[in-house]
């Protein structure tokens, strides 16, 4: 019998700190379905909720690890509850 991991079934949620973003664009290379780049090279989330579908999680995690200025933040379940709606 396979045991479920603690993260299984939970949705990954991220926040993009645009004040930190320097426009390197690596996130959009790794996860173009999640990050869009504007005409000045700065990134924004395609889905402003920051919820990542399971099929995009690998690319988003790669983007999170490769961001040179750490502008992508993974929110924990507790963080997500305290995040103000936009």
Buried (B, 14 or more C-beta within 10 A) or exposed (E): EEEEEEEEEEBBBBBBEEEEBEEBBBBBBBBBBBBEBEEEEBBEBEEEEBBBEEEBBEBBBBBBEEBEEEBBBBBEEEEBEEEEEE
